Amino acid sequence: MQKPVVAIVGKPNVGKSSFFNRVTGKRISIVENTPGVTRDRIYADADWAGKSMTLVDTGGISLDKNDEWQKHILYQAELAIDVADVIIFIVDGQTELTHEDLNVAQILRKSKKPVVVAVNKLDTLDQDKLMPFYELGLGTPIGMSCEHGLGVGDVLDAVVSKFTRIVFSTQEDKTTKVAIVGRPNVGKSSMTNRLLGEERVVVSNVAGTTRDAIDVPFRYNNKDYILIDTAGIRRKNKIDYSSIEGYSVMRSLGAIRRADVVVYVLDASEEISEQDVRVLGYIHEQGKPSVVVYNKWDLVEKDTHTVELYKRKLSEALKFMDYFVVQYISTLDGTRFGRVMESVEYVLTNARQTIQTSTLNDIIHDAVYSFSPPSKSGKSLKINYATQIGTEPPTFVLFVNNPDLMHFSYLRYLENCLRKAKNFEGTPIRLIVRAKSKEA
């Protein structure tokens, strides 16, 4: 079941991103005093009182439609409002209500969505300070201070009380989800139909036929899967955010986030684009194992060096994820098509593997012995201990004497050593550096 979506809205610089970061426990949204720092919608899952949700942080709403940038931000926020189950409207408790606040409130009232008004930047939860915000006409305002965590729990209590559907944080769907993603008209729906062996998804040569992310149950190799066929993702400046296409892009990115593995489809008759690289970067950042598929291989004039040429070009474009797995197929005639699900199972297996603590520390010890850690101002980095704390993606913690001494290049070196020792092809891995506790 999809988690309830909670959109965080408000004018610039009221603390939306601070609230988002505090609740998700991650510094995902950039926090800065400059208005308009959050330009697009940013997503993260969160839990409160045993209930799961997806938070959406939006750019600060300004109603100046003469400003092209503000028009873009307004569209982004309106899209988030449209798909939200509950809306958190954050206002600044240290200033008086503005004409902009009242106009945003009017937009929210018209949406007919449940709204929680959160009055931020309060030192105390004095009810007298909340009285002016009843004028918004959106119910009882709740005071809070994101900076100090004051009242944040009250806001979240009000939010989850408005959920009409609940996904408990302990509730897990064991079915493996495979998202099929790519630019429009590369053959995603044709791939889905061939995997299913039937016409379950509309196939058309017109770009943008798939308007939503479609979940289709599927069985392969005696295992249950859900295929998520998504709308094609185009470049941002080619997207009309005021149209249904804006929903399609948002749901495609959401499909990546909730997938267990992503199949990214490229058109073999075209060059890999900047947008392809951006979306593959998003898949990497989300920690998803993935398979890159060159479709329409039947349209390519080939010789003995063609595959190597394509792989070299892909390596140049995807330097940040040199662990990629690639297949060359044709959904039209079925060429090598069976390798798609084989690769899906392969990268999932790699993403779910664990390394015994003793083996892990042997790998790290050998790496340190072969290439000494960096030093700074006469102080040398010492790695005391390593342990694995998670899978999908495989995640490891390195306990060191001083995390500030760890250089990103040495961290990358350690990652490469892990990849040489164990097969993590097709999946990102995460290395977290922490200070060794004094008690340890």
N, C-alpha and C positions, 0 to 999 in steps of 0.2 A: 504494500500500500504506500502511495506517495505521501510524504510528510506534509503537514500544513505549511503553507508559505506565509511568512510574516515580513511585510515590507516596512522599512524604516524611512520615513519621509520628514521633510521640514526644510526651511530655508537654509542658506549656507551658514556654516560656523555656529551651529547650535549644539553640536556634540553627537551627531548621528554615528560617525565612524568610531568615536570613543565608546559609545554604547555597544556597537557591533563587536568591537574587539574584546570588550570586557565579557560579554555574554558568550562569545564563541571560544574565548580563551586563547585566541590567536591574534597576532598583529598582522592581519590581512589588509585591512583598510588603512591607508595612509592618514595619519592624524597631523594636521597642521592648521595654524590659525588663518591661513590664506583661504578665503571663500572659494568654493568650487573645486577643491582638490580631488574629491571623488567624482570622476567624470561619468563613468558607466556603472551599471549595476554590478555589485560584487556579492557572491553567494557563499554561505557556509552553513553547515548543519550544527545544531545546538540541542541540548536537552535541558529541561527544567521540570522539576517535580515528577521525574520519571516519564515525561512526555517529550517526544522528539519534534523538531521543527526545522525548517530551512529559513534562515534569515537572509534578507536582501537589503544591502546598504545601497542607497541611491545618492545621486548628486544633489546638491542643495537646489531646491526649487526657487527659481526666480521667474517672474511673469513678464519679463521684458522680452517680448517677441520680436523686437527689432534686432536683438543680438542672436546671430546664428548659433553660437555656442550654447547660449541659454535655451534656445529652442530645442536643441539636441538633448540637453539635460532634462528639460520638461517632458519630452517624449519618453525618455528612459524612465522617469519617475511615474508617468501615467501608465506605462506598460506594466511596471511593477505593481502598481495599485490594482490594475485590472486582473492580474493573476493571483493576487494575494487573498488569503483567507482572513487575515487580520492585519490591520495597519497600526503602526506606532507613529504617532505624530509628535515629534520632539520640538519643543519651543524653548526659548531662552528665558529663564526665570529672573535674570538680572536686568532685563529691559522690558519696556512696555510693549504691548501688542502692537504690531504694525499692520498697515494696510495689506502687506504681503501675507502675513499670518492669516488674516481674515479671509483672503482670497483662496489660500490653500485649504483652509477649513471648508470653504464653500465647495471646492472640488471634491473633498473627501465626503461631504454630506451627499453630494450627487452620486457618488460611487455606490452608496447603499451598503458599503462594507463595514464590519465592526471596527471601531477605532478606539485606541487607547491614547489619551493625551498625556504625554510625559513632560513635566516642567523641569528642565535640567538646570544645573549650576546653582542649586540651592544649598546653603550651608546647614540649614535646619529644615525639618518638614513641617514648619509652622503653617497651619491651614489658612491663616490670613494672607500669606503670600500667594496662595493658589486662587483666591477669589477672583482676580481679574480675568483668569483664563476660562472661567465658565462662559464668558462672552463668546467663545468659539462655537458654542452650541453642539459640542461633541461629547457631552457627559461629564462625569466627575474627573477633573485633572488629578494626576498623581505626581507628587514632588520627588525629585531624585538629584543625586550628584554622581555622574559617571566617574568623575575623577577620584572620588572617595568610596564609591560603591554604595552610597547611601540611597535607599529606596529602589534600587534596581530590581531587587527581588519582588517588591510590591508591583512594579510594572509588569514583570513576567507572570506573576500570579494572575493579574487581570487579563493578560494576553491568552494564557492557556485556558482560562475560564470561558473564553469566547470560541474555542475550537468546536466545530460541529463534527469533526472526525478526529480521532486520536490514534497516533502511532506511538506505542510505548517504546521507550528506549531499549528495553530488553527484548523487544520483538524483532526477530531476524528472519529474513526471507532466505531460505537455503538455496533457492534456484539461482543458478549462475546467469547473470545478465550480460549480454553481448551487444554493445552499441555499434551500429554501422554508421560511420560519419564520413563526411567529405563535402567538397563543393558541389553545387547543383549539376545534375546531368552527367555524373561520372559512373552511374550504374548501381547505386546503393539499393534501390528497390528491386532491380533485376537480381541482384545478389541475394536479397532476402527471399524472393520468390523461388530461386533455384535451390536455396538451402531447404526451403519448406516443401519443394516439389509441387507447388500449386500457386495460383494467382491470388495471393492474400493481400498484396500491396499494389496499388495502382502504379503502372509503369508508363512513362510518357517521355518523348524527346523534348518536351517543353520544360525548360528549367524551372524548378520550384513547384513541381506537382505535389510533392509531399509537404503538407503545411504543418504537420504536427509530428511529434515523436510517437510512433505506433509500437506498442508492445505485443509481440506474438509468441505464444508458447511454442516450444520446439524440442524435439528429442533427437539426440545424436550419441551414438556409441553407448546406448543404454543409460544416458544421463539426461536430466532435464535442464533446459536452457530457456531463456527468454531473449528473443531477438528484438532489439530496439532500432527500428528503421527511422532515421531522422531526416529533417529537412536539410537541404544543402546550405552550407554556411558561406556567404559571400563576404567580400571585403566590406568593412564598416562604412566607407564612404559610398558604397553602392546600395546600402540598405535604407529603405524608407521606414524609419522607426515609428511613423504614425500609422503604418499599415499592418496587416496580418503577418507580413514577413518578419516584423520585429518579434512577434511571438515565436515564430518558427526558429529563429536564431537562438532566442533565449532557451527554448525547450531543447534544442540540440546540445547546447552547452550543459544544460541540466542533465541530459541523457548521459553525457560523458561522466559527470560527477557521480551518478548513481550506478553506473555500469561497473562490472567486475573486470571486464576486459573490453578494449576498443579496437575495432577493425577500421582503420583509416584508408579510404579508397581514393586512389589517384587515377587519372586518365592517362594511360601510357602513351596516347597520341599527342599529349600536351606536356609542356615543361612544368615542373613543380613550381608553385607560385608562392609569393610572400605570405598569402593568407593560409596556404597549406602549412607552411612552417609555423605560423603563429598558433594555429589550432593544435598542431602536434606539440608545440611548446606548452600549450594549456593542458594537454593530456599528460605530458611529462610532469608538470607542476602539480597536477592532481594525484600523482603517484599511481597511475593506471598502467598495468601491463598492456601492450598493444601489438598489433600486427599491421604492417603497412602493405597494402595490396595494390599493385598496378593492374588495373582492369583494362579491357579492350586490347589485350596483348596481340590479338589476331590482326589488329590494324597496323602493327609495327613491322617495318621491313627489318629482318633480322639476319645476323651472321654469327660467327662463333664468339664474337666479342660483345654482342649487344647487351647481354645480361650484366656483364662486368661493367660496361659503360653506365648503365642505369644505376647500378649499385654505387659506383663511384660518385655520380652526381648526387645521389641521396645522401651519401656520407658527407659530402661537402655542405649540403643544406642543413643536415641534422647533426652538427658537431656536438650539440648539447645532449643528444641522446644516441650516442654511438652504439648502444646496445640493441638497436632496432632489429626486428625480424621482418623480412620482405618476401612476398610471393608475387608471381607474375601469372595472371589468369585471364580468362575470357568468360564472362557470364553468357555470352551469346552462343558459343559452341562448347562450353564446358571444359576448355583447356585448363589442366592443373587445378580445377576447381576444388577437388577433394582436399587439397593442401591447406585450404583456408581454416577449416575447423580443426585439422591436425595441428596447425600452428597456434590456434586459440588455446587448445588444451596444453600445448607445450609451454607457452608463456605463462599460463595460469599456474602450472606445476612449479615453474621457476619462481613465480611471485609468492607462492605459498610455502616454500621450503624454509626450514630452520637449520641453523648451525649449532652444534653443541658448543657450550661455553668454552670448554677446554680447547676444542678445535679452533674456534674463533680467535682465542687469545694466542694460539700458536701462529696463526696466519698474521696477526698484528705484530707479534714479536719478531717474526721473520722479516716482515716489511720494515720495521724499525732498524733491525740489524743491517739490512741491505742499504738503507738510505736513512741517515739520522734525521730526527725531527728538527725543525727550525729553531733558531734562538733569536733573542731580541734583548738589547741592552745588557748583554752578558748572561741572560737567563735562558735556559734551554727548556723546551717542551718535553714533558715526561708523560707517557701514556701508561697509566697504572693498571688499567683493567678495561675489558670490553664485554658487553653482553647484548644479546638480541632481545628487543622488547616487543616486536610485532612483525606481522607479515602483510603482504598486499598494500604497500610495498614492503619488502624486507627492511626492517628498521633496527639500527644498532646504536647503542650509546657507548661513547668512549669517555672514560673517566680520566681526567688529566690533572696535572698540578696547577695549570693556569690556562683557562680557555682562550685568553687573549693572545697567547703565543701560537695558537693554531692558525696557520695560513691556509687560505682556500686551496692553493696549489698542492699542499701536502695532504689535505683532506681528499682531493681528487686522486692523488697518488695512492692513498689507502683504499679508496673505492676500487681503483683499478687492480690492486692486489687481491681484494676480495673477489672480484670478477674472474681473475685468473685462477684462483683457488677453487671457486664454486661457480656453477652455471647459473648466472642471472640474466641470460640472454632474453631480451624482450620485455624486461621489467626495470623500472628505476629502482634504486636502493637509496635509503636515507641514512646519513651518519650524523648523529647528534653529539655535540661535545659538551661535557659538563665537568665542573670542578669536583675533584675527589673530596668527599666530606672529611672533616677533621677526625671524626670518630672511626672512619674506615681504616 
